[in-house]
Amino acid sequence: MKTKFLSFAGYIIVAVVLVSFTDPFTIKRITDKEFKYEFYTTKKQPKTKTGRQYFWFRGGAIHNAQSGFAGELLHDKFIKMYLSNQIAEQGIFDNGLKTGLWKNWYPDGTLQSEQYWNDGLKDGEWHAYDQSGALIEKGRFKNDLKDNRWINYQKKDTVVYENGAVFVKKPKLSKEEKAALKSQKKAADAKKSIDTNKKPNFFGRLFSKKNAEKTAKDKQPDSDKPAKSIDKKATDKPDFFQRLFSKKPDKSATQ
């Protein structure tokens, strides 16, 4: 009885161990002309994000495209190897997007580069090495754009970036140059103030327009002015009483 119990307990332990070390995804292995790949995929269909490069698996090959996918997204651990089985690239995918630390190697196993990713965008320190393992360049990315100071040890050159563009520091001015700029700014402000005061406000423009119209009307030639009114007394017809008491015509003169 005791032996059966131990045997049953052993089965349980083996089952727990197998479940513990079984990946929730099925690992895939493919090979092309240059590399071998080992990776996992997911059948999730998340909403795509603008400006991100998605990686997916379909038809026995890995594909990638910006802001879209058409297959099973790569998810979790990813390994790319040379045909010699020497590791070439390693990193982690999160629903088709690169995340965390990614590394690349030369065919002889020497580290080639290190790069941090966040949600499919380069974000963080970046280092590049030559085939002897010496650091040749380092810098930082921010939201997929070069940012801050980048040092190229081969060219012995340092470039400062701001939002992906080369940052040009303004030259330091002498006391005389600063005083001259200050004087020019003061003169420009004074001129601007004078021009502003000369400009009439709303009521000034309104009355100015009316005065201009009045002046133009006064300057009209006499021919354009209406004729003077004729004396009313000279043109008015006789009123009722005038007609009544006026001398009536002699009837005998008409017979």
PEBEL-V64717 format. One record per backbone hydrogen bond with DSSP energy under -1.0 kcal/mol. CO is the residue of the C=O (numbers start at 1). NH is the residue of the N-H. Records with the same first field share a line. If there is no record, write none. Layout:
CO=NH / NH
This chain:
1=5
2=6
3=7
4=8
5=9
6=10
7=11
8=12
9=13
10=14
11=15
12=16
13=17
14=18
15=19
16=20
17=21
28=39
30=37
35=32
36=81
37=30
38=79
39=28
40=75
42=73
49=52
52=67
54=65
55=74
56=63
57=72
58=61
61=58
63=56
65=54
72=57
73=42
74=96
76=93
78=91
79=38
80=88 / 89
81=36
82=85
86=82
88=105
89=80
90=103
91=78
92=99
93=76
94=97
96=55
97=94
98=120
100=117
102=115
103=90
104=112 / 113
106=109
110=106
112=129
113=104
114=127
115=102
116=123
117=100
118=121
121=118
122=144
124=141
125=116
126=139
127=114
128=136 / 137
130=133
134=130
136=153
137=128
138=151
139=126
140=147
141=124
142=145
145=142
146=164
148=161
150=159
151=138
152=157
157=152
159=150
160=167
161=148
162=165
165=162
174=178
175=179
176=180
177=181
178=182
179=183
180=184
181=185
182=186
183=187
184=188
185=189
186=190
187=191
188=192
189=193
190=194
191=195
192=196
193=197
194=198
195=199
201=205
202=206
203=207
204=208
205=209
206=210
207=211
208=212
209=213
210=214
211=215
212=216
213=217
214=218
215=219
217=220
221=224
232=236
239=243
240=244
241=245
